[in-house]
């Protein structure tokens, strides 16, 4: 599905979602039902930084072939937080 933009002379711009290649040159305005002409705009592509692109590639790779861990890594300690004031309240 693609989003096509139309411009009504009375009401302004609005968007219509249609399958690719099926957008007519004119479309009825949803507000005034008048004929609105199709306008062309730049596609919504965005450039991403190399760091974000690398993270996305790593995420996609882990989806296809996840790393298997056979044992717990050494040298890591689990830090436990001290009990909060709420934990000392009586329970119902």
PLY file of the C-alpha trace (Angstrom):
ply
format ascii 1.0
element vertex 92
property float x
property float y
property float z
element edge 91
property int vertex1
property int vertex2
end_header
0.00 0.00 0.00
1.15 3.50 -0.77
0.04 6.89 0.51
-0.99 9.33 -2.22
-1.47 13.04 -1.64
-4.34 15.03 -3.18
-5.08 18.76 -3.09
-8.59 20.18 -2.95
-8.92 23.83 -4.02
-11.42 24.49 -1.20
-10.28 22.29 1.69
-6.55 21.77 1.18
-4.37 18.68 1.13
-5.35 15.17 2.23
-3.91 11.68 1.87
-5.37 8.46 0.51
-3.90 4.98 1.02
-4.18 2.83 -2.13
-2.31 -0.12 -3.69
0.79 0.80 -5.69
0.07 2.15 -9.16
-3.70 2.45 -8.73
-3.98 6.14 -7.80
-6.16 8.14 -10.22
-5.34 11.71 -11.25
-8.38 13.02 -9.34
-10.08 11.90 -6.13
-13.20 13.13 -4.34
-12.45 15.36 -1.35
-13.63 13.70 1.92
-14.86 17.06 3.28
-16.65 18.81 0.39
-16.86 15.89 -2.13
-15.31 18.13 -4.81
-12.69 16.94 -7.25
-9.15 17.10 -5.89
-6.07 16.71 -8.06
-3.17 14.45 -7.22
0.04 16.17 -6.19
3.48 14.61 -6.21
5.74 14.85 -3.20
9.12 13.47 -2.23
9.10 9.92 -0.86
9.56 9.49 2.87
13.09 8.09 2.81
15.40 8.91 5.67
19.15 8.57 5.99
20.44 6.76 9.03
23.80 7.04 10.68
26.34 4.25 10.28
26.01 3.33 13.97
22.25 2.82 13.70
22.67 0.91 10.43
25.19 -1.40 12.13
22.80 -1.99 15.04
19.97 -2.84 12.66
22.21 -5.24 10.72
23.29 -6.92 13.96
19.67 -7.25 15.07
18.69 -8.81 11.74
21.61 -11.22 11.92
20.67 -12.30 15.45
17.13 -12.94 14.23
18.42 -15.37 11.58
21.31 -16.96 13.51
21.21 -16.14 17.24
24.33 -16.63 19.34
24.07 -19.69 21.59
25.37 -19.42 25.15
26.41 -22.68 26.78
27.55 -21.37 30.17
27.26 -18.34 32.41
29.95 -15.74 31.69
32.50 -15.38 34.50
33.40 -12.16 36.22
29.93 -10.66 36.29
28.31 -9.89 39.58
24.64 -9.42 40.13
24.00 -6.20 42.01
21.01 -6.39 44.27
19.26 -3.21 45.27
18.67 -2.58 48.97
15.10 -3.08 50.15
12.91 -0.05 49.73
10.71 1.54 52.37
7.66 -0.05 50.75
8.98 -3.56 51.40
8.85 -2.93 55.17
5.12 -2.10 55.15
2.70 -4.77 56.45
1.08 -6.88 53.76
-2.65 -7.64 53.72
0 1
1 2
2 3
3 4
4 5
5 6
6 7
7 8
8 9
9 10
10 11
11 12
12 13
13 14
14 15
15 16
16 17
17 18
18 19
19 20
20 21
21 22
22 23
23 24
24 25
25 26
26 27
27 28
28 29
29 30
30 31
31 32
32 33
33 34
34 35
35 36
36 37
37 38
38 39
39 40
40 41
41 42
42 43
43 44
44 45
45 46
46 47
47 48
48 49
49 50
50 51
51 52
52 53
53 54
54 55
55 56
56 57
57 58
58 59
59 60
60 61
61 62
62 63
63 64
64 65
65 66
66 67
67 68
68 69
69 70
70 71
71 72
72 73
73 74
74 75
75 76
76 77
77 78
78 79
79 80
80 81
81 82
82 83
83 84
84 85
85 86
86 87
87 88
88 89
89 90
90 91
